[in-house]
Each structure stands twice: as structure tokens, then as C-alpha cells.
Amino acid sequence: MRAILVNLVQLGGMQIVIALTAIVRNKVLAVRLGTSGYGEFSQIALVAVSVSVLVAFGLSLSLNRNVAATPERAERQRLLSQANGVNLSLTALFVLIVIPTLLLRPAAVGLVELDPRRAVLASLLVLLVYIPLDAAVKHRVAFLTAVLDIAGMTSGRSLALGVGTVVTLPLVWFFGLVGAAAQLTLLTATILVFLDRRCRRIGYRPWAIAFEWRLVRYLAGFGIASLAAGFAQQFSDLIVRSFLIRSIGTAENGIFQSALSITYQVRAVVLGSVGSYSIATLSQDSSRDKVIDTANRLLTAVLPIATLALGLLGLLSGPAILILYSKAFLPAQAVLPFLLSTDYLRVAIWVLGAPLLADNRVRTWLVLELVSTAVRTITAVVLLERVGIVGVALGFAAAIAFHLLLTGAYYLRVFRYTVKPTNIVLFIVGGVLMMAVAVAGSRVVLDLRTQGIGLAVLLIYALVCLHLIVGMGPTWRRLTMGLRRRMGS
């Protein structure tokens, strides 16, 4: 348990830096561009991210699993080199397609509900540089996580984010939409420089390039499945957001994006590395006892943290939106409880779904992902027409609940693995509690009575979990001994 907690804390520390820098960038974007401009940039960025998923070719997941399962340094280097070769080849192909399209048929951006004016087209052209950089960052993070270089990867990426954010903020303020695209590109480049430096320090060549069909086939088993799942999800988002913009406008898209961004930052801090860490660990040893032990330890460690973090965000959603965005974004409060419940359910999916990939059940994993994505798209679009942006969030939550039902059934019935009763209780109680305080928080902006009661409930839950997991007695003794040592020194 201690090793898992140490690695998760290191990954969580990096995600805290990611969240803090993203908060600063989002605040500047919201103030500079407003709800409509923020919604427009969100759609532009979503297009770029969707293309980046194609260029990355799903190799992040493949590297994470296959590098972890390969102890030989030379073979690991060849896998990374092959990922670079795929990245650069696909980037060249997309550049040859996209640049002529934007220059000769700019109206094509209307397919994703974007206005083909000069600032939008210039932003898309700038983000062409971002695409291969983002794919390379995904590959580096997956590679370094797989070799369990957690401390080095997290410190390098955190430093890059801090430096990059400070340097690039003026671009957004002075150049608006195009500046936001330039900032995203330069920030990604900065992160890549630091991650490349870390790869060199542990003895790997980050930009070595290889084209070996043996390795292509080896990586493709997971890569194509991950690509299909990742692109389906991004394409689903584009469809839903295009319907949203067409139905109720870019301002509503900006409000929805603000809610997504807030939940993403919290998810990244407390949950973001659970799935990749679990896959990397199980790929080294996927025996039955190891899978059950790892899954239960992860659930025990992460479920209470997820409940407290997501519940606290929901409870304080009003002040959070005012601080991170502006008063114009307060309608996002109505969306947050459903998005937070989606993230909470996603924790269990990451943990229970990891054995599928560790055991090489790629087809099953892909079917579950695609079915969930299809359900999400259909329910979000249907409910959008009836209840607006709240319907989109409700559709997301319904789809992830269906995904968890299928994943849990496979984990328990097909693999015949087990989950400790304590974790089942933690999951149910934590989910109900998180949703209750989030709904209460979504109905007020600043209400000391409501938020005070919610904080008290969350504190009681935290103390109960602490007692059940590690025991209040040992925790209190370690705390007092630590204080005595400090006072003595």
C-alpha cells in the first residue's frame, strides 16, 4: 500500500501543478475572450486534440503496457523510436491535407460550427505545430510511467508547466484567439523539452526514429484499439459540441467547457494517473492474486480521495467559478453535479478495466469503450434538445454508469476476481455523499449555512475513512511523534 501511495502522491503532485497552471490560463482566457470567445477557442482546441489523437496512433496506451512488460533497455528504446516514426509520418500526412484545405476551402471549418474568419483559420494553422508536439508528450509520459520513473517525469513536467505558463500568458492577453493557440503550442513544446531531457538522463534517446514492421505489429495490437477508442471519444465530443453550438450558441459551449475544465483539473490531480499506473504495474505481473491485491489497494486509496475532492468542488462550485472564471460562467453550476458523478464512476472503471489490457484482452476493452462512447453521444444529443447543457452532462453520466456496469460484470463474472466488501461500501457511500453535497452546492453561490454543513459532513467522512483504512490510533501516534521530533530539533 505504501509504494502505491508514494507513486500516486508523486503523480498527484504533478497534477496539482498542472491544475494550478491551467487555472491561471483559463482565468486569463475567460476574462480576455468572454463566454462566447472561450466557447469558440474550446471548439478549435477540440479539433486539434482530435487530430492529435490520430497522430499519436494510440501508442500512449501501447507504450505504457508493452514497455512495462519489457525488461530489456534496448527493446524499450526501439519501441519509443517506433512511436516517434509513426508520429512524424502521420504528422506529415495531415499537414499535407490540412494546409491546402484551410487555404483553398476555409468554409470547411463550418462543419464543426466554426466561423471561417481570419483569426479562426490562423489559430488552426498555429495548432498544426501543436499536434505532433502533443502526440510526443503523450508518448513520453506513457514511456516514463511504464519504466516507473515517476519522480523524474513528474518533476520535469511540473517545472515545464510553471515556466511555460508564466512566459506565454501575455500572448493570450495581447493576441486573443490566435494568442491562445500560440500559448497552447509553446506550452506543449516546453513540456516536451523537459520530458526529453528526463529520457536522456535515464539513458534513452527521445527522438531516435525507427520503422520496423515487427514493432509496428507489436505496438499496433494495443495502439489501434487505443486509437479507435480515443478518436471515437474525441469525434463524439465534436459531434455533441457542434450540436450544442448550433442549438444554443458558442456562449453556452463556453459555459459547458468551463464546467468541464474545472472537473478535469480536479480529476487530473486526484485520479488522472490511476489507470496508467495500474496498467504499468499489472503488465509486470498479471497473476490473479496480484490483480486482486492491486485493484483493491487502489480502490481503498483512491475512492475516499475522489469523494472528498469531487464533493468539495461541487459544494464550493459557486465561489470556484467566480474565482476561476467570472460571474458570467455561473450557469455552469447546474452542470457540475453530473460531471462530477461521471468522474467518480470513472475511477472504478480505470481500476477494474486495467486487467483487461494487462491480460491482453484488447478486443473486449475496445468494445466496452466504443459502446460507452456511442451511448454517450446518443444520450447527450437527445437530452440536449430537451434540457440544454444539463442534458449533455446527464448523458455523459448515464453512459459512464453503463460502462461501469459492463466493466464490473466482466471483472467479477468473467475473470472471477473479487472486490473487498469494504471497497464496495466505500464506493456506494462515497458516491451518494459526493452527489448530495454537489447538488446542495450547485443551488447556492455563497451560503455559509449550506456550505458549512457540507464541509462538516465531508470532514466526518474523512475521519471515518482514515480510521477504517489506517486506524486513528496509529495515525495519531505518528503525527504526535513527528511533532515531538520537530519541536526537539
C-alpha positions in Angstrom: 0.0 0.0 0.0 2.8 2.4 0.9 4.5 2.1 -2.5 1.2 2.7 -4.3 0.5 5.7 -2.2 4.0 7.2 -2.7 3.7 6.8 -6.5 0.2 8.2 -6.5 1.3 11.1 -4.4 4.1 11.9 -6.8 1.8 11.7 -9.7 -0.8 13.8 -7.8 1.8 16.4 -7.1 2.5 16.8 -10.8 -1.2 17.0 -11.5 -1.6 19.8 -8.8 0.9 21.9 -10.8 -1.0 21.0 -14.0 -4.2 22.1 -12.4 -2.9 25.4 -10.9 -1.3 26.5 -14.2 -4.4 25.5 -16.1 -6.5 27.6 -13.6 -4.4 30.6 -14.3 -4.6 30.1 -18.1 -8.3 29.5 -18.0 -8.9 32.7 -15.9 -7.0 34.8 -18.4 -8.8 33.2 -21.3 -12.2 33.7 -19.7 -11.6 37.4 -18.9 -10.0 38.1 -22.3 -12.4 36.2 -24.6 -15.6 36.1 -22.6 -18.1 33.2 -22.7 -18.5 33.2 -26.5 -14.8 33.5 -27.3 -14.0 30.9 -24.7 -16.5 28.5 -26.3 -15.1 29.2 -29.7 -11.5 28.5 -28.6 -12.7 25.3 -26.9 -14.1 24.1 -30.2 -10.8 25.0 -32.0 -8.7 23.2 -29.4 -11.0 20.2 -29.5 -10.4 19.9 -33.3 -6.7 20.0 -32.7 -6.8 17.5 -29.9 -8.9 15.1 -32.1 -6.2 15.2 -34.8 -3.5 14.7 -32.2 -5.2 11.5 -31.1 -5.0 10.2 -34.7 -1.3 11.2 -35.0 -0.4 9.6 -31.6 -2.0 6.5 -33.1 -3.0 5.1 -29.7 0.6 4.4 -28.9 0.5 6.0 -25.5 -1.5 3.1 -24.1 0.6 0.6 -26.1 3.9 2.1 -24.9 2.6 2.1 -21.3 1.7 -1.6 -21.4 4.4 -3.0 -23.7 7.4 -1.1 -22.3 6.3 -2.1 -18.7 6.2 -5.7 -19.9 9.7 -5.5 -21.5 12.7 -5.5 -19.1 15.3 -5.1 -21.8 16.6 -1.5 -22.3 17.3 -1.9 -26.0 13.9 -3.2 -26.7 12.3 -0.3 -24.8 14.3 2.1 -26.9 13.2 0.5 -30.1 9.6 0.8 -29.0 10.0 4.5 -28.3 11.8 5.1 -31.6 9.0 3.4 -33.5 6.4 5.6 -31.8 8.5 8.6 -33.0 8.5 7.3 -36.5 4.7 6.9 -36.5 4.2 10.3 -35.0 6.3 12.2 -37.6 4.9 10.2 -40.6 1.3 10.8 -39.7 2.0 14.5 -38.9 3.5 15.0 -42.4 0.4 13.4 -43.9 -2.0 15.6 -42.0 -0.1 18.7 -42.8 -0.3 18.0 -46.5 -4.1 17.6 -46.2 -5.0 20.3 -43.7 -3.0 23.3 -45.1 -4.4 23.2 -48.6 -7.9 22.7 -47.2 -7.7 25.7 -44.9 -6.2 27.9 -47.7 -8.4 26.8 -50.6 -11.6 25.8 -48.8 -11.8 27.8 -45.5 -15.5 27.3 -45.3 -14.9 23.6 -44.4 -14.4 24.7 -40.8 -18.2 25.3 -40.7 -18.6 21.5 -40.5 -17.7 21.8 -36.8 -19.7 25.0 -36.3 -16.7 27.4 -36.6 -16.7 30.7 -38.4 -14.1 30.8 -41.2 -12.8 34.2 -40.3 -9.1 35.1 -40.3 -8.5 34.6 -36.6 -10.1 31.2 -36.5 -8.1 30.0 -39.6 -4.8 31.4 -38.2 -5.4 29.6 -34.8 -6.0 26.3 -36.6 -2.7 26.8 -38.6 -0.8 27.6 -35.4 -2.2 24.4 -33.8 -0.8 22.3 -36.7 2.5 22.7 -34.9 0.9 21.7 -31.6 -0.4 18.4 -32.9 2.9 16.4 -33.2 4.2 18.0 -30.0 1.2 16.9 -28.1 1.5 13.3 -29.5 5.1 13.2 -28.5 4.3 14.4 -24.9 1.7 11.7 -24.6 4.3 9.1 -25.8 6.9 10.4 -23.3 4.6 10.4 -20.3 3.4 6.9 -21.1 7.0 5.7 -21.6 8.4 7.2 -18.4 5.4 5.9 -16.4 6.0 2.5 -17.8 9.6 2.4 -16.7 8.3 3.7 -13.3 10.4 6.9 -13.5 7.6 8.6 -11.6 9.7 11.1 -9.7 11.7 12.3 -12.6 8.8 12.5 -15.0 6.6 14.4 -12.6 9.2 17.0 -11.5 10.3 17.7 -15.1 6.7 18.2 -16.4 5.7 20.3 -13.4 8.7 22.6 -13.8 7.9 23.0 -17.6 4.3 23.9 -16.9 5.3 26.5 -14.4 7.9 28.2 -16.6 5.7 27.8 -19.8 2.6 29.4 -18.2 4.5 32.4 -16.9 6.2 33.0 -20.3 3.2 32.5 -22.5 0.4 34.3 -20.6 1.0 37.7 -22.4 0.3 36.0 -25.7 -3.3 35.4 -24.8 -3.9 38.9 -23.4 -2.4 40.7 -26.4 -3.4 38.4 -29.3 -6.7 36.9 -28.2 -7.8 33.8 -30.0 -4.5 33.4 -32.0 -2.5 34.1 -28.9 -4.4 31.3 -27.0 -3.5 28.8 -29.8 0.2 30.0 -29.7 0.2 29.6 -25.9 -1.0 26.0 -26.1 1.6 25.2 -28.7 4.5 26.8 -26.9 3.5 25.3 -23.5 3.4 21.8 -25.1 6.8 22.4 -26.6 8.2 23.4 -23.2 6.9 20.3 -21.6 8.3 18.1 -24.3 11.8 19.7 -23.9 11.8 18.8 -20.2 10.5 15.3 -20.7 13.1 14.7 -23.4 15.7 15.8 -21.0 14.5 13.3 -18.5 14.6 10.5 -21.1 18.2 11.3 -21.9 19.2 11.4 -18.2 18.0 7.8 -17.6 19.8 6.6 -20.8 17.2 6.8 -23.6 17.3 8.8 -26.9 13.9 10.6 -27.0 14.0 11.5 -30.7 15.5 8.3 -32.2 13.4 7.2 -35.2 12.7 3.7 -36.4 10.5 2.0 -39.0 10.4 -1.7 -38.2 7.3 -3.7 -39.2 7.8 -6.1 -36.4 7.5 -3.3 -33.9 4.6 -1.8 -35.8 2.7 -5.0 -35.5 3.7 -5.4 -31.9 2.5 -1.9 -30.9 -0.5 -1.9 -33.2 -2.3 -4.6 -31.2 -2.9 -2.1 -28.4 -2.2 1.1 -30.5 -5.0 0.6 -33.0 -7.5 -0.3 -30.2 -6.5 2.8 -28.2 -6.6 4.9 -31.4 -10.1 3.7 -32.2 -11.3 4.3 -28.7 -9.6 7.7 -28.3 -10.7 9.0 -31.7 -14.2 7.8 -31.2 -14.4 9.7 -27.9 -12.9 12.9 -29.5 -15.2 12.6 -32.5 -18.1 12.1 -30.2 -17.2 15.3 -28.3 -17.0 17.2 -31.7 -20.5 15.9 -32.6 -22.0 16.8 -29.3 -20.3 20.3 -29.2 -21.3 21.0 -32.7 -24.9 20.2 -31.9 -24.6 22.3 -28.7 -23.3 25.4 -30.6 -25.9 25.0 -33.4 -28.7 24.7 -30.9 -27.8 27.3 -28.2 -24.7 29.1 -29.3 -21.0 29.4 -28.6 -21.6 31.2 -25.2 -23.3 28.0 -23.9 -20.4 26.0 -25.2 -18.1 28.2 -23.2 -20.1 27.7 -20.1 -20.1 24.0 -20.5 -16.4 24.0 -21.2 -15.8 25.9 -18.0 -17.5 23.2 -16.0 -15.6 20.5 -17.9 -12.3 22.3 -17.3 -12.9 22.6 -13.5 -13.8 19.0 -13.2 -10.8 18.0 -15.4 -8.3 19.7 -13.1 -9.6 18.0 -10.0 -9.8 14.7 -11.8 -6.3 15.1 -13.0 -5.0 15.9 -9.5 -6.6 13.0 -7.7 -7.4 10.5 -10.3 -5.5 11.2 -13.5 -2.7 8.6 -13.2 -4.6 5.8 -11.6 -5.3 4.0 -14.9 -1.8 4.2 -16.4 -0.2 3.3 -13.1 -2.4 0.3 -12.7 -1.8 -0.9 -16.2 2.0 -0.4 -15.9 2.0 -2.4 -12.6 -0.2 -5.3 -13.7 1.7 -5.6 -17.0 4.8 -6.7 -15.0 2.8 -9.2 -13.0 -0.8 -10.1 -14.1 -1.3 -13.1 -11.9 -4.7 -13.5 -10.2 -3.5 -12.7 -6.7 -1.6 -9.6 -8.0 -4.6 -8.2 -9.9 -6.9 -8.6 -7.0 -4.5 -7.2 -4.5 -3.5 -4.2 -6.7 -7.2 -3.4 -7.6 -8.3 -3.5 -4.0 -5.4 -1.4 -2.8 -6.0 1.2 -5.5 -9.7 1.4 -4.7 -9.1 1.7 -1.0 -6.6 4.5 -1.6 -8.4 6.5 -4.3 -12.2 6.2 -3.6 -12.1 8.3 -0.4 -9.8 10.9 -2.0 -12.2 11.1 -5.0 -15.2 11.5 -2.8 -13.6 14.3 -0.8 -12.1 16.2 -3.8 -15.1 15.9 -6.1 -17.6 16.6 -3.3 -15.7 19.6 -2.1 -15.6 21.0 -5.6 -19.3 20.5 -6.0 -20.1 22.1 -2.6 -18.0 25.2 -3.4 -18.8 25.4 -7.1 -20.1 28.9 -6.8 -17.0 30.5 -5.3 -14.8 28.3 -7.5 -16.4 29.6 -10.7 -16.3 33.2 -9.6 -12.6 32.9 -8.7 -11.5 30.8 -11.7 -13.8 32.4 -14.4 -16.3 35.2 -13.8 -19.9 35.8 -12.9 -21.0 35.2 -16.5 -20.0 31.5 -16.1 -22.2 30.8 -13.0 -24.8 28.8 -15.0 -22.1 26.1 -15.2 -23.1 25.2 -11.6 -26.1 23.3 -12.8 -23.9 21.0 -14.9 -21.2 20.2 -12.3 -23.0 17.5 -10.2 -23.5 15.3 -13.2 -19.9 15.8 -14.5 -18.5 15.1 -11.0 -20.5 11.9 -10.8 -19.1 10.9 -14.2 -15.6 11.4 -12.9 -16.3 9.4 -9.7 -17.6 6.4 -11.7 -14.6 6.7 -14.0 -12.3 5.8 -11.1 -13.8 2.3 -10.7 -13.6 1.8 -14.5 -9.9 2.6 -14.6 -9.1 0.2 -11.8 -11.4 -2.7 -12.8 -10.7 -2.2 -16.5 -6.9 -2.3 -16.2 -6.7 -6.2 -16.0 -8.3 -6.4 -19.5 -5.2 -4.7 -21.0 -2.7 -6.4 -18.7 -4.2 -9.7 -19.8 -4.2 -8.7 -23.5 -8.0 -8.7 -23.8 -7.8 -5.8 -26.2 -11.0 -6.5 -28.2 -13.1 -6.7 -25.1 -11.7 -3.4 -23.8 -12.3 -1.7 -27.2 -15.9 -3.0 -27.4 -16.6 -1.6 -24.0 -15.1 1.8 -24.9 -16.9 2.1 -28.2 -20.3 1.0 -26.8 -19.9 3.6 -24.0 -19.0 6.3 -26.5 -22.0 5.5 -28.7 -24.3 5.6 -25.7 -22.8 8.9 -24.6 -23.2 10.6 -28.0 -26.8 9.5 -28.4 -28.0 10.3 -24.9 -26.2 13.7 -24.8 -27.6 14.8 -28.1 -31.1 13.6 -27.3 -31.1 15.2 -23.9 -29.5 18.4 -25.2 -32.7 19.1 -27.2 -34.8 18.7 -24.1 -32.9 20.3 -21.2 -29.9 22.1 -22.7 -26.3 21.8 -21.4 -27.5 19.9 -18.3 -28.8 17.2 -20.7 -25.3 16.8 -22.2 -23.8 16.3 -18.7 -26.6 13.9 -17.8 -25.9 11.9 -21.0 -22.2 11.7 -20.1 -23.1 10.4 -16.6 -25.6 7.8 -17.9 -23.0 6.5 -20.4 -20.2 6.1 -17.9 -22.6 4.3 -15.5 -23.4 1.9 -18.3 -19.7 1.4 -19.0 -19.0 0.7 -15.3 -21.9 -1.9 -15.2 -20.3 -3.8 -18.2 -16.7 -3.5 -16.9 -17.7 -4.6 -13.4 -19.6 -7.6 -14.8 -16.6 -8.6 -16.8 -14.2 -8.2 -13.8 -16.5 -10.2 -11.4 -18.2 -12.7 -13.7 -15.6 -13.5 -16.4 -12.3 -13.0 -14.7 -14.0 -14.1 -11.4 -11.9 -11.6 -9.5 -13.2 -10.2 -6.2 -13.6 -6.8 -4.6 -13.4 -6.4 -0.8 -16.7 -5.6 0.9 -15.1 -2.5 2.4 -14.4 -1.1 -1.0 -18.0 -1.8 -2.1 -19.2 0.2 0.9 -16.7 3.0 0.2 -17.9 3.2 -3.4 -21.6 3.4 -2.6 -21.4 5.6 0.4 -18.8 7.9 -1.2 -20.8 8.2 -4.4 -24.1 9.1 -2.6 -22.3 11.6 -0.3 -20.4 13.2 -3.2 -23.6 13.7 -5.2 -25.6 15.0 -2.3 -23.1 17.8 -1.4 -22.5 18.6 -5.1 -26.3 19.1 -5.7 -26.6 21.2 -2.5 -23.6 23.4 -3.6 -25.0 23.8 -7.1 -28.1 25.6 -5.7 -26.2 28.4 -4.0 -23.3 30.7 -4.8 -22.2 31.6 -1.3 -24.3 30.3 1.6 -22.4 29.8 4.8 -25.0 27.5 6.3 -25.3 25.1 3.4 -21.6 25.0 2.7 -20.7 24.8 6.4 -22.9 21.7 6.9 -21.5 20.2 3.8 -17.9 20.7 5.0 -18.8 19.2 8.3 -20.2 16.1 6.6 -17.1 15.7 4.4 -14.8 16.0 7.4 -16.7 13.3 9.3 -16.5 11.1 6.2 -12.7 11.7 6.0 -12.2 10.8 9.7 -14.2 7.6 9.3 -12.3 6.6 6.2 -9.0 7.4 7.9 -10.0 5.1 10.8 -11.1 2.3 8.6 -8.1 2.3 6.3 -5.1 3.0 8.6 -6.6 3.4 12.0 -6.9 6.6 14.0 -4.6 5.3 16.8 -1.5 4.7 14.7 -2.1 7.8 12.7 -2.3 10.0 15.8 0.8 8.4 17.2 2.8 9.0 14.1 1.6 12.6 14.0 2.5 13.3 17.6 5.9 11.6 17.3 6.6 13.8 14.2 5.6 16.9 16.1 7.8 16.0 19.0 10.8 15.4 16.8 10.4 18.8 15.2 10.0 20.6 18.5 13.0 18.7 19.9 15.2 19.7 16.9 
